[in-house]
Structure formats: structure tokens, C-alpha cells
């Protein structure tokens, strides 16, 4: 039969001795059991094991003695040695808890815990950390009260739950410059940004410049835009809110052309969006896409050769509603849907469609297969425009911009010519 441990001896005494005399008894027993090791003597395994047993016994005994006269005492929490995330489960380990979890008064940072996990027990209280704390991360005190006695204070480090922004941003053109565009002159743009999101956000604003000629002018465009936003970046925005973003930028001296976009990025990068491309060309007027029609890619000819990608981001940081990956050297086809957006009762329209590369057109061959000319289309109807597209040059990873337009040419009462277009990136793959 194994010898009783120190804890078992103290428990057997029960209420025969007051607490202070129990403490004196522990000291007397330990003084009698531990012998000093003289210089040169071996430290035996038996002595080490006895010391470990006594230490474990003392830990339990101290827990009871320090627990406000036999009351509850917190020994540990799980998970341990980490910051506890709001809304995650916290397990409190200890002694002297009431066996009915709800009969314990658990206080965490001054907030009472009222809901407990069904796996809780007399020595383990489990509960979700409530979302009631501010100024996180910070350390708060944890206590347990049972039968009118309060435990020791146990420090708990809390941290906020990670943000999870859902939804999207919508960026539309609101103000485009009129007249002839010129280098070495100020030019102003405006966009409306709609936050179709679940959380408030702070948007970083930037100007994305691609295909600039000369190439060195891209850095000048971007540098000028850094201080030209109104309101300035970052832009505070709430769910469902639309904010106007204005930009005045100085077109660099000697600039010939550039494709410009407003890019907005949420504070944690979970949502971002770029505006439609603005094709700035010196000596020309700026032609925005007419809202009277929408151009959308609807299908590709061979999924093994190319893919249609929603919200495609290019290496320059621009994000487009649609784009393509295309196998280098391959040939395929793309179908587009042209949707007439005019209201009912408007005169029939006549559309002429074409597709072309914004730059480096010599790397591709494009032909019209269907719907290049569509006369007498009723308002609100749609039709298909299909092209053949062959890649004849260009290295893997090279990116291009494909411009697809639907030009309405008819003139009648209530109907004037307009051009609607979409610009879609293409990335060559192996």
C-alpha cells in the first residue's frame, strides 16, 4: 500500500484544525521529511522524486489555502500563453468552483459572464469571451466567486476579433474633362465611390498609370496625384454611403498618352476597386463610355486556351471587372454581350462593333465573327458580338489591354450617336 501524500494527510484532518494550524503542520512535516545534502554526497533519484511530489502537493495545498479560506482558486486558463480573441472560448481551471456553472459569479474585466459551455465542470468553467471590451489589446482581471467567497485575480490578455469586411466597392465616373487635352497642364477628374460593404472603412486613394508615353512620365503623373485628391486620402466611408472623389493632376510636360485609373483600397486590403480606364491622349478630347449601352464578355471559345476572370488585377495594380488569361501562341474566340440600356420607347439604334488592342496590337490578330453590325435594335434589347483572337507574339506574363466598343450611329428625334466600350486586360500564360 502506497504511503499517503501530504495533501491526503491534510484532507483527512478536515475541520479538526483551523487553517493557521494546518499551515504549521505542513511546515513541520516538510522539515522532518527533507534532509540536507552534505558536500560530496550524491543526489539520489529517491530524493528528487520526493521533492517533486512535495512540490506538487504544496501547489495544491497553496491553491486551497490562498483561496480565501477554502474558497475558489484559479490555477490556469486555456488557451495559455496567448492573447484571447473576443468571441473565442476561454477555459478557467481551478478549485472550489460550484458544480453548477451558473451559480459561479465569473467576472472578466468587470463584465459578468452569464453563458457557459455545457462541458463546464466543478474545476473547469468554459465560456465565450463577450464582445464588450474597448481599447484592445489589453490585460484584464478574471475572478470567480462561489458561495460568497472570491478567488484570486488572474490576468487575461484580450485582443479584438479580426475585421472581416464583406461586400465590394463600386467606382463610377462622375466628372471627366472636356475639350482638347494638353501636356504640361492641369486636368481634373471626378469619381463616385459606393461602399456596398458591411463595415465602415478608410480608403487609400491612388492614381494608377499604365501604358504611359513616354514611359518616364508615369512617375510624374503619380507624384502629381499624391497631393491632388479632394478629399485627401484616406477617405472615410460608411456602408451604403457614396463619396465623391475629385482629382486635379498636372499632365507632365512632353506627355503623349497614358491610361489613368482611380484605385481605392480598404484599410485592411480586404476590399479594393479600380475605376474604368481613362485613355488620356494629348491633342485629343476625352471620350467616356456612354451609359446607354454596356459591353460585357460572356464566353470564351476554348477553356483550355483562355479563361474569363472576374475582378482581374494586373501587375500595375489596376483591377478590372473582367479580364482574360490566354495561352501564349494560341488562337480562340470571345463572345461579348452588348446590352442596350436606354429606356422603353426610345427609337431603334444601329450599332457597329469592333475590338482592338490599346497598345502592342502587332502581337495579335483579331477578326469579327458575328454581330459587328447590328441595325435597328429596339431599346432595352441585347445582341452578341463575337471575335476571333490569335496571339502571334509576346512572352509569358506579358499583359495587354483589349478595347471592345459598340458605337451607335443612328440619328433621330431622341437619338444621337454615342459610343459605349469596355477595356479588358489579357495576360499571357504558359
One Martini backbone bead per residue (centre of mass of N, CA, C, O) as a GRO file, in nm:
protein
  430
    1UNK     BB    1   0.096   0.037   0.024
    2UNK     BB    2   0.078   0.356  -0.024
    3UNK     BB    3   0.178   0.644   0.078
    4UNK     BB    4   0.064   0.924   0.186
    5UNK     BB    5   0.007   1.230   0.105
    6UNK     BB    6   0.002   1.547   0.209
    7UNK     BB    7  -0.281   1.609   0.109
    8UNK     BB    8  -0.426   1.366   0.238
    9UNK     BB    9  -0.366   1.443   0.526
   10UNK     BB   10  -0.506   1.719   0.532
   11UNK     BB   11  -0.786   1.616   0.442
   12UNK     BB   12  -0.829   1.420   0.689
   13UNK     BB   13  -0.847   1.643   0.908
   14UNK     BB   14  -1.004   1.885   0.818
   15UNK     BB   15  -1.180   2.048   1.096
   16UNK     BB   16  -0.979   1.992   1.342
   17UNK     BB   17  -0.821   2.234   1.211
   18UNK     BB   18  -0.713   2.522   1.161
   19UNK     BB   19  -0.552   2.688   0.909
   20UNK     BB   20  -0.292   2.776   1.065
   21UNK     BB   21  -0.228   2.484   1.172
   22UNK     BB   22  -0.200   2.350   0.903
   23UNK     BB   23   0.047   2.514   0.810
   24UNK     BB   24   0.233   2.420   1.041
   25UNK     BB   25   0.218   2.119   0.970
   26UNK     BB   26   0.348   2.136   0.693
   27UNK     BB   27   0.620   2.242   0.792
   28UNK     BB   28   0.691   2.007   0.986
   29UNK     BB   29   0.681   1.777   0.777
   30UNK     BB   30   0.897   1.891   0.585
   31UNK     BB   31   1.129   1.913   0.792
   32UNK     BB   32   1.129   1.592   0.836
   33UNK     BB   33   1.172   1.500   0.515
   34UNK     BB   34   1.407   1.702   0.469
   35UNK     BB   35   1.736   1.655   0.376
   36UNK     BB   36   2.040   1.750   0.377
   37UNK     BB   37   2.308   1.799   0.156
   38UNK     BB   38   2.621   1.709   0.150
   39UNK     BB   39   2.923   1.753   0.061
   40UNK     BB   40   2.970   1.491  -0.192
   41UNK     BB   41   2.694   1.394  -0.215
   42UNK     BB   42   2.443   1.221  -0.350
   43UNK     BB   43   2.175   1.270  -0.570
   44UNK     BB   44   1.889   1.112  -0.553
   45UNK     BB   45   1.606   0.994  -0.694
   46UNK     BB   46   1.437   0.983  -0.436
   47UNK     BB   47   1.473   1.279  -0.356
   48UNK     BB   48   1.363   1.409  -0.615
   49UNK     BB   49   1.084   1.274  -0.607
   50UNK     BB   50   1.003   1.388  -0.331
   51UNK     BB   51   1.019   1.686  -0.415
   52UNK     BB   52   0.808   1.674  -0.643
   53UNK     BB   53   0.574   1.579  -0.465
   54UNK     BB   54   0.579   1.816  -0.265
   55UNK     BB   55   0.533   2.039  -0.471
   56UNK     BB   56   0.259   1.940  -0.569
   57UNK     BB   57   0.122   1.946  -0.296
   58UNK     BB   58   0.169   2.249  -0.240
   59UNK     BB   59   0.012   2.364  -0.479
   60UNK     BB   60  -0.260   2.264  -0.384
   61UNK     BB   61  -0.254   2.382  -0.095
   62UNK     BB   62  -0.219   2.679  -0.177
   63UNK     BB   63  -0.478   2.701  -0.335
   64UNK     BB   64  -0.658   2.660  -0.086
   65UNK     BB   65  -0.535   2.870   0.118
   66UNK     BB   66  -0.569   3.123  -0.096
   67UNK     BB   67  -0.896   3.074  -0.129
   68UNK     BB   68  -1.045   3.229   0.088
   69UNK     BB   69  -1.084   2.993   0.292
   70UNK     BB   70  -1.162   2.758   0.061
   71UNK     BB   71  -1.214   2.881  -0.193
   72UNK     BB   72  -1.175   2.986  -0.489
   73UNK     BB   73  -0.917   2.885  -0.743
   74UNK     BB   74  -0.697   3.004  -0.988
   75UNK     BB   75  -0.453   2.831  -1.198
   76UNK     BB   76  -0.575   2.852  -1.506
   77UNK     BB   77  -0.570   2.889  -1.865
   78UNK     BB   78  -0.753   2.831  -2.176
   79UNK     BB   79  -0.551   2.936  -2.352
   80UNK     BB   80  -0.203   2.963  -2.318
   81UNK     BB   81   0.021   3.216  -2.386
   82UNK     BB   82  -0.219   3.395  -2.511
   83UNK     BB   83  -0.429   3.574  -2.685
   84UNK     BB   84  -0.766   3.653  -2.640
   85UNK     BB   85  -1.035   3.624  -2.839
   86UNK     BB   86  -1.302   3.754  -2.927
   87UNK     BB   87  -1.554   3.494  -2.909
   88UNK     BB   88  -1.388   3.297  -2.770
   89UNK     BB   89  -1.283   3.029  -2.587
   90UNK     BB   90  -1.273   3.002  -2.224
   91UNK     BB   91  -1.068   2.834  -1.979
   92UNK     BB   92  -1.120   2.774  -1.629
   93UNK     BB   93  -0.892   2.675  -1.385
   94UNK     BB   94  -0.964   2.493  -1.065
   95UNK     BB   95  -1.092   2.553  -0.736
   96UNK     BB   96  -1.407   2.573  -0.574
   97UNK     BB   97  -1.627   2.538  -0.763
   98UNK     BB   98  -1.928   2.526  -0.872
   99UNK     BB   99  -2.106   2.269  -1.023
  100UNK     BB  100  -2.281   2.511  -1.110
  101UNK     BB  101  -2.196   2.743  -1.327
  102UNK     BB  102  -2.425   2.968  -1.265
  103UNK     BB  103  -2.329   2.996  -0.949
  104UNK     BB  104  -2.105   3.151  -1.069
  105UNK     BB  105  -1.910   3.452  -1.039
  106UNK     BB  106  -1.794   3.580  -1.338
  107UNK     BB  107  -1.516   3.806  -1.385
  108UNK     BB  108  -1.431   4.012  -1.681
  109UNK     BB  109  -1.331   4.315  -1.670
  110UNK     BB  110  -1.620   4.376  -1.511
  111UNK     BB  111  -1.765   4.135  -1.660
  112UNK     BB  112  -2.033   3.930  -1.666
  113UNK     BB  113  -2.079   3.589  -1.684
  114UNK     BB  114  -2.375   3.398  -1.829
  115UNK     BB  115  -2.233   3.195  -2.029
  116UNK     BB  116  -2.202   2.834  -2.063
  117UNK     BB  117  -2.055   2.557  -2.129
  118UNK     BB  118  -2.154   2.222  -2.109
  119UNK     BB  119  -1.843   2.130  -2.025
  120UNK     BB  120  -1.860   2.226  -1.759
  121UNK     BB  121  -1.718   2.235  -1.419
  122UNK     BB  122  -1.580   2.235  -1.097
  123UNK     BB  123  -1.272   2.279  -1.260
  124UNK     BB  124  -1.428   2.401  -1.535
  125UNK     BB  125  -1.476   2.705  -1.705
  126UNK     BB  126  -1.681   2.769  -1.998
  127UNK     BB  127  -1.650   3.055  -2.230
  128UNK     BB  128  -1.739   3.325  -2.409
  129UNK     BB  129  -1.602   3.612  -2.511
  130UNK     BB  130  -1.723   3.909  -2.492
  131UNK     BB  131  -1.830   4.200  -2.686
  132UNK     BB  132  -1.728   4.451  -2.434
  133UNK     BB  133  -1.450   4.568  -2.540
  134UNK     BB  134  -1.199   4.816  -2.516
  135UNK     BB  135  -0.877   4.893  -2.605
  136UNK     BB  136  -0.753   4.688  -2.786
  137UNK     BB  137  -0.514   4.551  -2.642
  138UNK     BB  138  -0.560   4.394  -2.306
  139UNK     BB  139  -0.550   4.364  -1.952
  140UNK     BB  140  -0.745   4.153  -1.738
  141UNK     BB  141  -0.950   4.051  -1.480
  142UNK     BB  142  -1.004   3.731  -1.311
  143UNK     BB  143  -1.299   3.598  -1.141
  144UNK     BB  144  -1.433   3.379  -0.873
  145UNK     BB  145  -1.757   3.323  -0.730
  146UNK     BB  146  -1.830   3.114  -0.431
  147UNK     BB  147  -2.018   3.116  -0.162
  148UNK     BB  148  -1.904   3.427  -0.113
  149UNK     BB  149  -1.623   3.363  -0.252
  150UNK     BB  150  -1.318   3.502  -0.369
  151UNK     BB  151  -1.082   3.488  -0.582
  152UNK     BB  152  -0.826   3.526  -0.745
  153UNK     BB  153  -0.639   3.720  -0.960
  154UNK     BB  154  -0.646   3.679  -1.322
  155UNK     BB  155  -0.466   3.733  -1.600
  156UNK     BB  156  -0.602   3.867  -1.919
  157UNK     BB  157  -0.537   3.865  -2.264
  158UNK     BB  158  -0.688   4.080  -2.498
  159UNK     BB  159  -0.836   4.061  -2.832
  160UNK     BB  160  -0.943   4.138  -3.124
  161UNK     BB  161  -1.134   4.072  -3.377
  162UNK     BB  162  -1.106   4.024  -3.687
  163UNK     BB  163  -1.166   4.170  -3.961
  164UNK     BB  164  -1.468   4.131  -4.193
  165UNK     BB  165  -1.494   4.236  -4.495
  166UNK     BB  166  -1.784   4.285  -4.691
  167UNK     BB  167  -1.810   4.306  -5.026
  168UNK     BB  168  -1.804   4.619  -5.221
  169UNK     BB  169  -1.673   4.837  -5.461
  170UNK     BB  170  -1.793   5.130  -5.645
  171UNK     BB  171  -1.668   5.278  -5.953
  172UNK     BB  172  -1.753   5.595  -6.099
  173UNK     BB  173  -1.804   5.825  -6.326
  174UNK     BB  174  -1.851   6.200  -6.286
  175UNK     BB  175  -1.580   6.361  -6.401
  176UNK     BB  176  -1.483   6.494  -6.713
  177UNK     BB  177  -1.294   6.629  -6.932
  178UNK     BB  178  -1.299   6.893  -7.161
  179UNK     BB  179  -1.175   6.899  -7.454
  180UNK     BB  180  -0.849   6.953  -7.514
  181UNK     BB  181  -0.569   6.782  -7.450
  182UNK     BB  182  -0.275   6.868  -7.242
  183UNK     BB  183   0.034   6.927  -7.187
  184UNK     BB  184   0.132   7.101  -6.921
  185UNK     BB  185  -0.152   7.052  -6.753
  186UNK     BB  186  -0.436   7.075  -6.595
  187UNK     BB  187  -0.648   6.803  -6.466
  188UNK     BB  188  -0.990   6.688  -6.411
  189UNK     BB  189  -1.154   6.458  -6.184
  190UNK     BB  190  -1.440   6.225  -6.119
  191UNK     BB  191  -1.576   6.013  -5.852
  192UNK     BB  192  -1.785   5.746  -5.748
  193UNK     BB  193  -1.807   5.590  -5.419
  194UNK     BB  194  -1.935   5.272  -5.332
  195UNK     BB  195  -2.030   5.109  -5.022
  196UNK     BB  196  -2.090   4.758  -5.050
  197UNK     BB  197  -2.080   4.702  -4.720
  198UNK     BB  198  -2.046   4.606  -4.363
  199UNK     BB  199  -1.815   4.817  -4.306
  200UNK     BB  200  -1.633   5.047  -4.216
  201UNK     BB  201  -1.394   5.274  -4.384
  202UNK     BB  202  -1.049   5.335  -4.519
  203UNK     BB  203  -0.942   5.491  -4.811
  204UNK     BB  204  -0.703   5.444  -5.042
  205UNK     BB  205  -0.565   5.673  -5.273
  206UNK     BB  206  -0.496   5.624  -5.632
  207UNK     BB  207  -0.293   5.646  -5.922
  208UNK     BB  208  -0.314   5.464  -6.219
  209UNK     BB  209  -0.044   5.398  -6.455
  210UNK     BB  210  -0.058   5.315  -6.804
  211UNK     BB  211   0.092   5.333  -7.099
  212UNK     BB  212   0.312   5.546  -7.098
  213UNK     BB  213   0.392   5.848  -7.296
  214UNK     BB  214   0.641   5.846  -7.180
  215UNK     BB  215   0.739   5.631  -6.936
  216UNK     BB  216   0.848   5.854  -6.730
  217UNK     BB  217   0.562   5.998  -6.681
  218UNK     BB  218   0.430   5.817  -6.466
  219UNK     BB  219   0.571   5.934  -6.212
  220UNK     BB  220   0.452   6.222  -6.251
  221UNK     BB  221   0.159   6.158  -6.225
  222UNK     BB  222   0.173   6.030  -5.937
  223UNK     BB  223   0.302   6.270  -5.787
  224UNK     BB  224   0.073   6.475  -5.848
  225UNK     BB  225  -0.167   6.303  -5.715
  226UNK     BB  226  -0.091   6.285  -5.410
  227UNK     BB  227  -0.209   6.611  -5.371
  228UNK     BB  228  -0.503   6.603  -5.555
  229UNK     BB  229  -0.703   6.509  -5.350
  230UNK     BB  230  -1.077   6.541  -5.308
  231UNK     BB  231  -1.050   6.423  -5.064
  232UNK     BB  232  -0.814   6.308  -4.886
  233UNK     BB  233  -0.598   6.070  -4.807
  234UNK     BB  234  -0.805   5.909  -4.639
  235UNK     BB  235  -1.139   5.768  -4.692
  236UNK     BB  236  -1.426   5.795  -4.534
  237UNK     BB  237  -1.663   5.510  -4.507
  238UNK     BB  238  -1.988   5.384  -4.526
  239UNK     BB  239  -2.230   5.181  -4.542
  240UNK     BB  240  -2.395   5.285  -4.844
  241UNK     BB  241  -2.198   5.501  -4.923
  242UNK     BB  242  -2.134   5.803  -5.118
  243UNK     BB  243  -1.825   5.925  -5.257
  244UNK     BB  244  -1.653   6.197  -5.366
  245UNK     BB  245  -1.377   6.203  -5.605
  246UNK     BB  246  -1.120   6.432  -5.655
  247UNK     BB  247  -0.886   6.522  -5.934
  248UNK     BB  248  -0.581   6.709  -5.958
  249UNK     BB  249  -0.359   6.702  -6.241
  250UNK     BB  250  -0.040   6.712  -6.389
  251UNK     BB  251   0.053   6.711  -6.700
  252UNK     BB  252   0.323   6.628  -6.838
  253UNK     BB  253   0.580   6.726  -7.000
  254UNK     BB  254   0.556   6.549  -7.307
  255UNK     BB  255   0.302   6.409  -7.303
  256UNK     BB  256   0.102   6.168  -7.492
  257UNK     BB  257   0.017   5.913  -7.300
  258UNK     BB  258  -0.249   5.756  -7.088
  259UNK     BB  259  -0.366   5.533  -6.842
  260UNK     BB  260  -0.633   5.600  -6.614
  261UNK     BB  261  -0.683   5.533  -6.249
  262UNK     BB  262  -0.881   5.473  -5.982
  263UNK     BB  263  -0.771   5.362  -5.656
  264UNK     BB  264  -0.928   5.157  -5.398
  265UNK     BB  265  -0.836   5.083  -5.048
  266UNK     BB  266  -0.872   4.925  -4.779
  267UNK     BB  267  -0.735   4.916  -4.465
  268UNK     BB  268  -0.702   4.573  -4.501
  269UNK     BB  269  -0.742   4.482  -4.821
  270UNK     BB  270  -1.030   4.334  -4.868
  271UNK     BB  271  -1.099   4.593  -5.040
  272UNK     BB  272  -1.107   4.671  -5.399
  273UNK     BB  273  -1.084   4.933  -5.663
  274UNK     BB  274  -1.130   5.026  -6.007
  275UNK     BB  275  -1.165   5.222  -6.250
  276UNK     BB  276  -1.213   5.304  -6.537
  277UNK     BB  277  -1.050   5.374  -6.810
  278UNK     BB  278  -0.850   5.664  -6.897
  279UNK     BB  279  -0.774   5.790  -7.221
  280UNK     BB  280  -0.505   5.979  -7.239
  281UNK     BB  281  -0.467   6.235  -7.510
  282UNK     BB  282  -0.287   6.434  -7.677
  283UNK     BB  283  -0.501   6.642  -7.875
  284UNK     BB  284  -0.753   6.516  -7.740
  285UNK     BB  285  -1.054   6.398  -7.656
  286UNK     BB  286  -1.262   6.276  -7.407
  287UNK     BB  287  -1.411   5.945  -7.421
  288UNK     BB  288  -1.663   5.830  -7.270
  289UNK     BB  289  -1.861   5.591  -7.169
  290UNK     BB  290  -2.171   5.510  -7.248
  291UNK     BB  291  -2.472   5.431  -7.062
  292UNK     BB  292  -2.657   5.317  -7.309
  293UNK     BB  293  -2.433   5.085  -7.287
  294UNK     BB  294  -2.313   4.742  -7.247
  295UNK     BB  295  -1.996   4.567  -7.213
  296UNK     BB  296  -1.973   4.200  -7.216
  297UNK     BB  297  -1.824   3.922  -7.130
  298UNK     BB  298  -1.951   3.568  -7.182
  299UNK     BB  299  -1.735   3.397  -7.373
  300UNK     BB  300  -1.520   3.127  -7.451
  301UNK     BB  301  -1.400   2.896  -7.679
  302UNK     BB  302  -1.140   2.781  -7.491
  303UNK     BB  303  -1.059   2.675  -7.173
  304UNK     BB  304  -0.761   2.568  -7.240
  305UNK     BB  305  -0.663   2.870  -7.350
  306UNK     BB  306  -0.892   3.037  -7.187
  307UNK     BB  307  -0.998   3.284  -6.936
  308UNK     BB  308  -1.256   3.415  -6.745
  309UNK     BB  309  -1.211   3.705  -6.530
  310UNK     BB  310  -1.299   3.832  -6.234
  311UNK     BB  311  -1.153   4.085  -6.099
  312UNK     BB  312  -0.887   4.176  -6.246
  313UNK     BB  313  -0.541   4.190  -6.173
  314UNK     BB  314  -0.268   4.373  -6.233
  315UNK     BB  315   0.066   4.453  -6.209
  316UNK     BB  316  -0.012   4.770  -6.165
  317UNK     BB  317  -0.297   4.749  -5.974
  318UNK     BB  318  -0.530   4.698  -6.147
  319UNK     BB  319  -0.893   4.674  -6.161
  320UNK     BB  320  -1.114   4.458  -6.339
  321UNK     BB  321  -1.416   4.323  -6.400
  322UNK     BB  322  -1.261   4.203  -6.659
  323UNK     BB  323  -1.074   3.914  -6.793
  324UNK     BB  324  -0.771   3.741  -6.924
  325UNK     BB  325  -0.639   3.429  -6.998
  326UNK     BB  326  -0.361   3.339  -7.230
  327UNK     BB  327  -0.221   3.133  -7.444
  328UNK     BB  328   0.064   3.128  -7.584
  329UNK     BB  329   0.001   3.111  -7.935
  330UNK     BB  330  -0.297   3.114  -7.946
  331UNK     BB  331  -0.644   3.033  -8.049
  332UNK     BB  332  -0.964   3.209  -8.038
  333UNK     BB  333  -1.271   3.312  -7.871
  334UNK     BB  334  -1.511   3.591  -7.819
  335UNK     BB  335  -1.798   3.676  -7.632
  336UNK     BB  336  -2.033   3.947  -7.648
  337UNK     BB  337  -2.249   4.162  -7.460
  338UNK     BB  338  -2.496   4.389  -7.580
  339UNK     BB  339  -2.654   4.637  -7.378
  340UNK     BB  340  -2.937   4.811  -7.390
  341UNK     BB  341  -3.015   5.106  -7.162
  342UNK     BB  342  -3.257   5.220  -7.271
  343UNK     BB  343  -3.556   5.324  -7.261
  344UNK     BB  344  -3.863   5.292  -7.321
  345UNK     BB  345  -3.939   5.424  -7.655
  346UNK     BB  346  -3.693   5.435  -7.795
  347UNK     BB  347  -3.528   5.438  -8.061
  348UNK     BB  348  -3.376   5.271  -8.279
  349UNK     BB  349  -3.061   5.115  -8.310
  350UNK     BB  350  -2.715   5.143  -8.441
  351UNK     BB  351  -2.453   4.900  -8.447
  352UNK     BB  352  -2.090   4.919  -8.419
  353UNK     BB  353  -1.829   4.679  -8.395
  354UNK     BB  354  -1.509   4.654  -8.204
  355UNK     BB  355  -1.164   4.523  -8.175
  356UNK     BB  356  -0.870   4.634  -7.978
  357UNK     BB  357  -0.558   4.723  -7.905
  358UNK     BB  358  -0.413   4.967  -7.720
  359UNK     BB  359  -0.141   4.796  -7.744
  360UNK     BB  360   0.048   4.588  -7.924
  361UNK     BB  361  -0.114   4.481  -8.188
  362UNK     BB  362   0.113   4.297  -8.334
  363UNK     BB  363   0.053   4.040  -8.126
  364UNK     BB  364  -0.223   4.039  -8.293
  365UNK     BB  365  -0.526   3.876  -8.421
  366UNK     BB  366  -0.837   4.025  -8.539
  367UNK     BB  367  -1.179   3.907  -8.578
  368UNK     BB  368  -1.498   3.899  -8.721
  369UNK     BB  369  -1.790   3.678  -8.663
  370UNK     BB  370  -2.022   3.853  -8.493
  371UNK     BB  371  -2.208   4.154  -8.474
  372UNK     BB  372  -2.068   4.414  -8.603
  373UNK     BB  373  -2.366   4.459  -8.732
  374UNK     BB  374  -2.665   4.634  -8.582
  375UNK     BB  375  -2.963   4.702  -8.690
  376UNK     BB  376  -3.243   4.792  -8.539
  377UNK     BB  377  -3.243   4.825  -8.210
  378UNK     BB  378  -3.419   4.793  -7.949
  379UNK     BB  379  -3.488   4.909  -7.662
  380UNK     BB  380  -3.333   4.688  -7.420
  381UNK     BB  381  -3.169   4.518  -7.590
  382UNK     BB  382  -2.966   4.240  -7.719
  383UNK     BB  383  -2.631   4.130  -7.833
  384UNK     BB  384  -2.385   3.962  -8.025
  385UNK     BB  385  -2.018   3.969  -8.009
  386UNK     BB  386  -1.772   3.809  -8.220
  387UNK     BB  387  -1.431   3.697  -8.189
  388UNK     BB  388  -1.119   3.655  -8.316
  389UNK     BB  389  -0.808   3.538  -8.141
  390UNK     BB  390  -0.451   3.586  -8.195
  391UNK     BB  391  -0.136   3.485  -8.084
  392UNK     BB  392   0.197   3.593  -8.222
  393UNK     BB  393   0.314   3.738  -7.956
  394UNK     BB  394   0.482   3.714  -7.662
  395UNK     BB  395   0.540   3.676  -7.337
  396UNK     BB  396   0.514   3.532  -7.057
  397UNK     BB  397   0.321   3.775  -6.862
  398UNK     BB  398   0.207   3.950  -7.057
  399UNK     BB  399   0.022   4.258  -7.087
  400UNK     BB  400  -0.306   4.359  -7.199
  401UNK     BB  401  -0.541   4.574  -7.383
  402UNK     BB  402  -0.889   4.542  -7.453
  403UNK     BB  403  -1.099   4.707  -7.691
  404UNK     BB  404  -1.461   4.727  -7.671
  405UNK     BB  405  -1.706   4.843  -7.908
  406UNK     BB  406  -2.026   5.033  -7.923
  407UNK     BB  407  -2.156   5.206  -8.203
  408UNK     BB  408  -2.389   5.457  -8.232
  409UNK     BB  409  -2.525   5.600  -8.556
  410UNK     BB  410  -2.797   5.702  -8.518
  411UNK     BB  411  -3.047   5.956  -8.625
  412UNK     BB  412  -3.297   6.098  -8.406
  413UNK     BB  413  -3.549   6.159  -8.227
  414UNK     BB  414  -3.388   6.093  -7.928
  415UNK     BB  415  -3.118   6.034  -8.118
  416UNK     BB  416  -2.768   5.986  -8.069
  417UNK     BB  417  -2.456   5.945  -8.098
  418UNK     BB  418  -2.262   5.670  -7.949
  419UNK     BB  419  -2.010   5.528  -7.710
  420UNK     BB  420  -1.946   5.200  -7.600
  421UNK     BB  421  -1.712   5.054  -7.356
  422UNK     BB  422  -1.444   4.810  -7.298
  423UNK     BB  423  -1.171   4.718  -7.076
  424UNK     BB  424  -0.948   4.431  -7.114
  425UNK     BB  425  -0.740   4.215  -6.978
  426UNK     BB  426  -0.437   4.034  -7.089
  427UNK     BB  427  -0.273   3.720  -7.001
  428UNK     BB  428   0.005   3.542  -7.049
  429UNK     BB  429   0.045   3.186  -7.074
  430UNK     BB  430   0.173   2.852  -7.074
   0.00000   0.00000   0.00000
